[in-house]
Amino acid sequence: MKFSLVVAFVLLAVTSAHAQEREPAPPPQDPSVATIRGDVIGGFFGTSGTRIAAIDGKTIYGPEESCARHDLTPGPHSIVVANGKALLPLRLDVAAGDVYIVEGTDESGVLIKETKSGTTVFRTSRTSGDGSPLQKASTSGNADAATIRIEKAQIETLFGGAVDKGSAYLYTIDGARFSDKTTSAAVEPGMRALSFMISHASSAFPVSMQPLVVAPSGSFGWWQVFPVLLELEPGHSYVIRPGSIRAGNFKGQVVVSINDETAGKDIVSDLPVALNVINRGVTYFAGVSYDTQTSLPEKNGQLKRSPPRKKQWCERDD
């Protein structure tokens, strides 16, 4: 019996030591671009952290906990970062060579650090409400202001038709939150980081302190907060047109176009927006399940262990 315990202890120690090995770090960053990544925190029951959900109209797929670096060209960007189920749209102006990390501050708040300078460039918290991104977006009284509106979303039916059950609203501009259920606004022209919200759910959506968005509380639903970077011309009128929402049990999608009505042309065509899904209490962000399950002792007292894994190169301990 003692011999068995000793062997078990040695095997456990070897497994633990092996699990501490790290994946190799990526090659040096291209100095002509900036990069941004989430934060990965390791613990006894698995990993947690933040992630980059979308950049400039592109959904970022992959695991929730990832050290993947995403390149950003110098200049402004429209980004949605996530901490758990909270989504935060913001504007980030970057310079070549900048290195950004998104860290969680509480259950839904985040901060973004530029590691080369050690500067915190963005911070917001659901509980404290600090940070300029929590300000309300003000409509412009400028005669040269651009106007932008979003049309109502529809839900595609099983028989190929569509019904007006979806919701679509302007959400933020340059990180500042529009008033609730805003569908049109006059804003200053120029390069603007805009986000819009499209949703449909079985119950009302609880939205946390602006501009954070928290997943719906109903048993099922579809929603997304999506960022786009737009060059708005003075005096021009723009319209965001969501197509019909095609939603299933575990994924949903809508194709969006953005039209410059003044110039009579699309500036964004057939932009696919992957929707997040709540299904029976399981969350699928952009159709990918991020639920994790902890292995607990079986009835015979043995602890089920998953195969040893290497730590990711940027992973830090809780």
Buried (B, 14 or more C-beta within 10 A) or exposed (E): EEEEEEEEEEEEEEEEEEBEEEEEEEEEBEEEBBBBBBBBBBEEEEBBBBBBBBBBBEBBEEEBBBBBBBEBEBEBBBBBBBBBBBBBBBBBBBEEBBBBBBBBBEBBBBBBBBEEEEEEBBBBBBEEEEBEBBEEBEBBEEEEBBBBBBEBBBBBEEEEEBEEEBBBBBBBBBBBBBEEEBBBBBBBBEBBBBBBBBBBBEEEBEBBBBBBBBBBEEEBBBBBBBBBBBEBBEEBBBBBBBBBBBBEEEBBBBBBBBBBEEEEEEBBEEBEBBBBBBBEEEBBBBBBEBEEEEEEEEEEEEEEEEEEEEBBEBBEEE
